[in-house]
Amino acid sequence: MTTDFSALTTTRRRFLKGTGAALAASATGLCLPALAQAQEITIISNLSNVEQRQILQRLASEYEAKSGTKIVINNMDHEAHKTAIRSYLVVGAPDICFWFSGNRMKAFVNKGLFDDISDLFAKENYKSVLGATTSAVTVDGKQYGLPMGGLLWGLFYRKDVFAEKNWTPPKTWNDFLAFGEAAKSAKMIPISMGTKELWPAGGWFDHMNLRINGLDKHIALMDGKVPYTDPMLTPVFDKWNDLIKAGFFSPSHSSFGWEQAGAALAQKKAAMMDLGGFVRSAFPEADLPQLAYAPFPEIVPGVARYEDFSVNSIHVPANAKNKQGARDFLAYFYKPENLGAFLAAEGAIPPRNDCPPSKDPLVNAAVEELKKVVGTSQYY
């Protein structure tokens, strides 16, 4: 059984008490170390995608049946987890947790809160199937997590709406401004955005800064080497402010989140939305064939195409009680057929080159688009 914290207001005290109910252990099958079989494996999930939660539960149940090791999954609200992880990595750490690769991972690595799992990489020969994606979870030559699916950010739209209105995705800034006015004339919100969770606005900033200042300056800003008062950001905020004044974004956007904003796109109330491929979860299954991707338009001619390509990750906390058990389960979870099924539910690009080919046209389109990208940044 899985404990679902998504409907609760998470406090540190409640979190530390809420360890969840155990899954029923069954027949043995895998040859695992005695320690892994004797202890349970605890997992904290920040998954908001219901189908992914179900697949994680299925894989945990399968592993239980094969190993005899009990697995406890605690599902937390995605936003609440961002605060809770800072506490539970210090006190009450699970054996496995979900997080984000890149700088967000590195912050915890530098504090000694994520375990070095280079041994698991070597044992399973992950570098041979991950290639350059290994760098997303590497600090000073050591691996501190497993990279999950990659999500290419861009402007999503409905093909049927664009066909009906005789629109084409904007390629330049002038195209974009003209498109926005056309969308307003059609009584549609040009860009759907919900900022209750704040981070969707961060993604919009990323795109504008990458298109105006390029990747190197953007990374310098993200690394804290350049202040937000730097003059290079003036055109970014000026152009953004022009869009706000022109009414390009959802009204009252701070009162709702990205899922509601995605629903507006699905319901033909908005024309486009800047997000990752997970926007698909806001669409009814029957409407998914209409969902399409377009790159954020060029703003400054000559600036190469750089994109946000966010890579989530999964980790073994340094204070985990059952580190070997965690490694054993991760090896099972990370098998290409298991990882592929888990990521397909989100529309993410698998990091392993041996995962089964995707049946999702959006994923395949993202793979093709990545071939045109000069460089990528982790999400803001």
Secondary structure per residue as TSV (DSSP state, phi and psi in degrees):
chain	resnum	aa	ss	phi	psi
A	1	M	-	360.0	147.8
A	2	T	E	-112.8	136.5
A	3	T	E	-89.6	128.8
A	4	D	E	-109.3	112.3
A	5	F	-	-95.7	2.8
A	6	S	T	-62.2	-26.7
A	7	A	T	-92.7	0.5
A	8	L	S	-100.7	154.1
A	9	T	-	-84.5	114.4
A	10	T	-	-83.6	124.7
A	11	T	-	-118.4	161.6
A	12	R	H	-61.6	-42.2
A	13	R	H	-63.3	-45.6
A	14	R	H	-64.2	-39.5
A	15	F	H	-63.8	-44.7
A	16	L	H	-67.1	-27.7
A	17	K	H	-80.9	-31.2
A	18	G	-	-84.8	79.3
A	19	T	-	-86.4	-7.8
A	20	G	-	88.5	166.5
A	21	A	-	-93.7	148.5
A	22	A	-	-84.2	150.1
A	23	L	-	-80.3	147.3
A	24	A	-	-71.8	127.3
A	25	A	-	-81.2	148.6
A	26	S	-	-137.0	-150.1
A	27	A	-	-62.9	149.1
A	28	T	B	-80.3	160.2
A	29	G	-	-160.2	-52.1
A	30	L	S	-78.9	148.5
A	31	C	-	-89.9	99.2
A	32	L	-	-120.9	158.6
A	33	P	-	-57.3	150.5
A	34	A	H	-58.9	-37.0
A	35	L	H	-61.3	-43.3
A	36	A	H	-64.9	-35.8
A	37	Q	H	-77.9	-27.2
A	38	A	H	-80.2	-26.6
A	39	Q	S	-110.4	156.8
A	40	E	-	-82.2	162.9
A	41	I	E	-114.2	123.9
A	42	T	E	-104.6	137.9
A	43	I	E	-128.3	133.1
A	44	I	E	-109.0	122.6
A	45	S	E	-109.9	140.0
A	46	N	-	-110.4	22.1
A	47	L	-	-73.0	125.6
A	48	S	-	-97.1	-14.8
A	49	N	-	-80.2	116.3
A	50	V	H	-60.9	-41.9
A	51	E	H	-64.0	-37.8
A	52	Q	H	-65.8	-38.6
A	53	R	H	-60.2	-41.8
A	54	Q	H	-65.8	-39.3
A	55	I	H	-69.0	-41.2
A	56	L	H	-59.8	-42.7
A	57	Q	H	-61.4	-42.7
A	58	R	H	-63.1	-44.9
A	59	L	H	-65.1	-37.8
A	60	A	H	-64.1	-41.9
A	61	S	H	-65.4	-41.0
A	62	E	H	-62.2	-42.6
A	63	Y	H	-66.3	-39.8
A	64	E	H	-57.0	-46.7
A	65	A	H	-63.8	-33.5
A	66	K	H	-85.0	-30.1
A	67	S	H	-108.6	-23.3
A	68	G	-	79.6	4.3
A	69	T	-	-90.3	128.0
A	70	K	-	-76.7	135.7
A	71	I	E	-121.1	129.8
A	72	V	E	-113.2	122.1
A	73	I	E	-110.4	123.3
A	74	N	E	-107.1	114.4
A	75	N	E	-91.4	124.3
A	76	M	-	-112.2	153.3
A	77	D	-	-57.6	135.7
A	78	H	H	-57.8	-45.2
A	79	E	H	-73.3	-41.0
A	80	A	H	-62.6	-31.6
A	81	H	H	-63.8	-30.9
A	82	K	H	-62.1	-29.4
A	83	T	H	-89.0	-42.0
A	84	A	H	-62.9	-34.2
A	85	I	H	-62.1	-29.0
A	86	R	H	-66.8	-27.5
A	87	S	H	-88.7	-48.1
A	88	Y	H	-72.5	-21.5
A	89	L	T	-67.9	-23.5
A	90	V	T	-90.8	-47.3
A	91	V	S	-130.5	122.6
A	92	G	S	84.2	34.2
A	93	A	-	-66.0	140.3
A	94	P	-	-78.6	-177.0
A	95	D	S	-87.5	-25.7
A	96	I	E	-142.0	140.9
A	97	C	E	-144.5	156.2
A	98	F	E	-96.2	143.5
A	99	W	E	-157.0	-153.5
A	100	F	E	-124.7	142.7
A	101	S	-	-80.9	-171.7
A	102	G	T	72.1	-142.0
A	103	N	H	-63.9	-32.5
A	104	R	H	-66.4	-38.1
A	105	M	H	-67.7	-44.5
A	106	K	H	-59.2	-33.6
A	107	A	H	-59.9	-39.6
A	108	F	H	-79.0	-31.3
A	109	V	H	-62.7	-44.1
A	110	N	H	-63.8	-22.8
A	111	K	T	-93.3	2.7
A	112	G	T	72.4	29.5
A	113	L	-	-104.1	-9.9
A	114	F	B	-113.5	139.3
A	115	D	-	-77.6	143.4
A	116	D	-	-73.9	115.1
A	117	I	-	-111.1	30.8
A	118	S	H	-57.9	-30.1
A	119	D	H	-63.9	-38.8
A	120	L	H	-67.2	-40.1
A	121	F	H	-58.3	-45.5
A	122	A	H	-67.5	-44.0
A	123	K	H	-61.8	-42.5
A	124	E	H	-93.7	-0.8
A	125	N	T	56.3	44.0
A	126	Y	T	-67.0	-32.8
A	127	K	H	-59.3	-30.8
A	128	S	H	-70.6	-24.8
A	129	V	H	-105.6	-12.8
A	130	L	H	-97.6	-29.3
A	131	G	G	58.6	-131.8
A	132	A	G	-65.7	-21.3
A	133	T	G	-64.5	-20.1
A	134	T	G	-54.6	-33.5
A	135	S	G	-62.7	-23.3
A	136	A	G	-65.9	-23.1
A	137	V	G	-120.1	19.6
A	138	T	E	-109.7	132.6
A	139	V	E	-132.0	121.7
A	140	D	T	52.5	42.1
A	141	G	T	81.0	0.7
A	142	K	E	-115.7	148.9
A	143	Q	E	-100.2	132.1
A	144	Y	-	-119.6	13.7
A	145	G	S	-177.9	176.0
A	146	L	E	-110.1	126.2
A	147	P	E	-69.1	135.2
A	148	M	E	-97.4	-151.6
A	149	G	E	-71.9	149.0
A	150	G	E	-95.0	140.2
A	151	L	E	-122.2	114.0
A	152	L	E	-85.2	121.9
A	153	W	-	-83.8	149.2
A	154	G	E	179.4	-168.4
A	155	L	E	-94.7	118.7
A	156	F	E	-101.5	146.6
A	157	Y	E	-152.1	169.8
A	158	R	E	-95.7	126.2
A	159	K	H	-63.1	-38.1
A	160	D	H	-67.9	-35.7
A	161	V	H	-66.5	-45.1
A	162	F	H	-65.1	-36.6
A	163	A	H	-66.8	-42.7
A	164	E	H	-63.7	-39.3
A	165	K	H	-89.0	-4.2
A	166	N	T	60.3	39.6
A	167	W	-	-97.1	155.5
A	168	T	-	-126.9	147.5
A	169	P	-	-57.1	132.5
A	170	P	-	-66.3	136.6
A	171	K	-	-104.9	-27.3
A	172	T	B	-120.9	170.0
A	173	W	H	-64.7	-39.4
A	174	N	H	-64.2	-38.7
A	175	D	H	-59.5	-42.3
A	176	F	H	-65.7	-42.6
A	177	L	H	-63.1	-41.1
A	178	A	H	-66.6	-39.6
A	179	F	H	-61.6	-43.5
A	180	G	H	-59.3	-42.2
A	181	E	H	-67.2	-37.7
A	182	A	H	-64.8	-39.7
A	183	A	H	-64.3	-42.0
A	184	K	H	-64.4	-38.0
A	185	S	H	-64.3	-28.2
A	186	A	T	-87.2	10.8
A	187	K	T	63.2	33.7
A	188	M	-	-118.2	151.8
A	189	I	E	-74.7	123.1
A	190	P	E	-58.4	-49.7
A	191	I	E	-127.5	116.4
A	192	S	-	-78.6	128.9
A	193	M	-	-149.5	129.8
A	194	G	-	-116.6	123.0
A	195	T	-	-114.6	20.5
A	196	K	T	-58.7	-35.5
A	197	E	T	-90.0	-1.0
A	198	L	S	75.1	-45.4
A	199	W	H	-63.1	-27.1
A	200	P	H	-58.7	-33.8
A	201	A	H	-67.8	-31.5
A	202	G	H	-63.6	-38.2
A	203	G	H	-64.7	-38.9
A	204	W	H	-63.9	-42.5
A	205	F	H	-59.1	-45.4
A	206	D	H	-52.2	-50.6
A	207	H	H	-62.2	-43.6
A	208	M	H	-66.1	-41.3
A	209	N	H	-69.1	-39.8
A	210	L	H	-63.3	-37.3
A	211	R	H	-76.5	-24.3
A	212	I	H	-97.5	-45.3
A	213	N	H	-108.0	-11.1
A	214	G	H	84.6	173.2
A	215	L	H	-69.3	-46.4
A	216	D	H	-60.8	-44.2
A	217	K	H	-69.7	-34.3
A	218	H	H	-65.1	-44.5
A	219	I	H	-64.5	-39.3
A	220	A	H	-60.5	-38.5
A	221	L	H	-66.3	-44.7
A	222	M	H	-64.1	-33.0
A	223	D	T	-83.1	0.6
A	224	G	T	80.5	11.1
A	225	K	S	-84.0	-17.8
A	226	V	S	-125.8	131.6
A	227	P	-	-78.7	159.1
A	228	Y	T	-72.2	-6.8
A	229	T	T	-90.7	0.9
A	230	D	S	-61.9	137.8
A	231	P	G	-57.8	-21.9
A	232	M	G	-63.9	-20.9
A	233	L	G	-88.4	-8.8
A	234	T	H	-57.0	-49.1
A	235	P	H	-65.4	-27.6
A	236	V	H	-63.6	-52.1
A	237	F	H	-72.7	-31.5
A	238	D	H	-65.2	-46.4
A	239	K	H	-67.1	-37.9
A	240	W	H	-63.3	-43.3
A	241	N	H	-63.3	-36.6
A	242	D	H	-59.8	-40.3
A	243	L	H	-66.7	-39.4
A	244	I	H	-63.2	-46.8
A	245	K	H	-63.1	-31.3
A	246	A	T	-81.5	-2.8
A	247	G	T	73.6	37.4
A	248	F	-	-81.9	-16.3
A	249	F	B	-110.1	164.9
A	250	S	-	-58.4	133.0
A	251	P	T	-68.7	148.9
A	252	S	T	55.1	34.7
A	253	H	G	-63.1	-22.7
A	254	S	G	-76.8	-7.4
A	255	S	G	-93.6	-3.2
A	256	F	S	-144.5	163.8
A	257	G	-	-99.4	-173.4
A	258	W	H	-65.9	-30.9
A	259	E	H	-66.8	-40.9
A	260	Q	H	-67.4	-36.9
A	261	A	H	-65.5	-39.0
A	262	G	H	-64.4	-36.6
A	263	A	H	-63.9	-35.4
A	264	A	H	-63.5	-37.4
A	265	L	H	-65.8	-45.2
A	266	A	H	-62.8	-35.0
A	267	Q	T	-88.0	8.7
A	268	K	T	67.1	23.1
A	269	K	S	-88.6	-21.6
A	270	A	E	-126.5	152.9
A	271	A	E	-90.3	-38.3
A	272	M	E	-145.9	167.6
A	273	M	E	-153.4	133.8
A	274	D	E	-93.6	111.3
A	275	L	E	-164.2	-177.5
A	276	G	-	-89.6	176.3
A	277	G	G	-60.9	-15.2
A	278	F	G	-67.7	-5.8
A	279	V	G	-58.4	-20.7
A	280	R	G	-57.3	-27.9
A	281	S	G	-69.1	-14.2
A	282	A	G	-87.9	-3.7
A	283	F	S	-102.3	140.8
A	284	P	-	-62.4	148.9
A	285	E	G	-53.7	-39.8
A	286	A	G	-66.9	-22.6
A	287	D	G	-94.5	-9.1
A	288	L	G	-57.6	-35.9
A	289	P	G	-60.5	-17.6
A	290	Q	G	-86.5	-13.5
A	291	L	E	-78.0	129.5
A	292	A	E	-136.4	161.0
A	293	Y	E	-114.0	142.4
A	294	A	E	-139.9	142.5
A	295	P	-	-68.1	152.0
A	296	F	-	-59.3	138.7
A	297	P	-	-66.6	155.5
A	298	E	B	-67.2	138.2
A	299	I	S	-109.5	-54.6
A	300	V	S	-104.0	115.2
A	301	P	T	-56.9	136.1
A	302	G	T	97.7	-19.0
A	303	V	-	-76.1	124.2
A	304	A	-	-62.0	161.8
A	305	R	-	-82.3	111.3
A	306	Y	E	-117.5	144.2
A	307	E	E	-133.0	155.2
A	308	D	E	-76.1	123.0
A	309	F	E	-131.7	93.7
A	310	S	E	-85.0	137.0
A	311	V	E	-122.3	111.5
A	312	N	E	-73.5	170.9
A	313	S	E	-152.5	167.4
A	314	I	E	-132.6	141.4
A	315	H	E	-137.3	161.6
A	316	V	-	-108.0	112.3
A	317	P	B	-60.6	147.3
A	318	A	T	-62.9	-28.0
A	319	N	T	-96.4	15.9
A	320	A	-	-63.1	147.1
A	321	K	S	-83.9	-29.7
A	322	N	-	-124.9	70.8
A	323	K	H	-67.2	-37.7
A	324	Q	H	-69.0	-41.6
A	325	G	H	-61.0	-39.2
A	326	A	H	-61.9	-44.4
A	327	R	H	-62.0	-40.9
A	328	D	H	-64.5	-43.1
A	329	F	H	-68.2	-40.6
A	330	L	H	-60.8	-37.2
A	331	A	H	-61.3	-36.4
A	332	Y	H	-73.9	-47.6
A	333	F	H	-59.0	-35.1
A	334	Y	T	-89.0	4.2
A	335	K	S	-58.3	144.2
A	336	P	H	-55.2	-39.6
A	337	E	H	-71.0	-33.7
A	338	N	H	-75.0	-46.9
A	339	L	H	-63.5	-40.7
A	340	G	H	-60.1	-43.4
A	341	A	H	-65.7	-40.4
A	342	F	H	-63.5	-43.5
A	343	L	H	-76.7	-28.3
A	344	A	H	-60.6	-31.2
A	345	A	T	-65.9	-23.7
A	346	E	T	-101.2	-11.6
A	347	G	T	74.7	32.1
A	348	A	-	-96.4	154.9
A	349	I	B	-85.0	121.0
A	350	P	-	-63.5	139.5
A	351	P	S	-76.7	-24.7
A	352	R	S	-81.0	136.4
A	353	N	T	-82.7	-1.2
A	354	D	T	-110.5	12.2
A	355	C	S	-70.3	151.8
A	356	P	-	-57.1	145.3
A	357	P	-	-56.4	140.5
A	358	S	-	-75.4	144.1
A	359	K	-	-96.7	0.1
A	360	D	-	-90.8	116.1
A	361	P	H	-61.5	-28.6
A	362	L	H	-67.4	-40.0
A	363	V	H	-65.0	-45.5
A	364	N	H	-64.3	-35.8
A	365	A	H	-65.9	-39.7
A	366	A	H	-64.6	-39.4
A	367	V	H	-60.4	-43.3
A	368	E	H	-67.5	-39.2
A	369	E	H	-64.7	-36.5
A	370	L	H	-61.4	-27.4
A	371	K	T	-67.7	-19.9
A	372	K	T	-95.2	-7.3
A	373	V	-	-86.4	135.2
A	374	V	S	-79.2	-35.0
A	375	G	E	-162.2	160.5
A	376	T	E	-127.9	154.0
A	377	S	E	-121.1	147.3
A	378	Q	-	-67.4	152.8
A	379	Y	-	-56.4	142.3
A	380	Y	-	-42.9	360.0
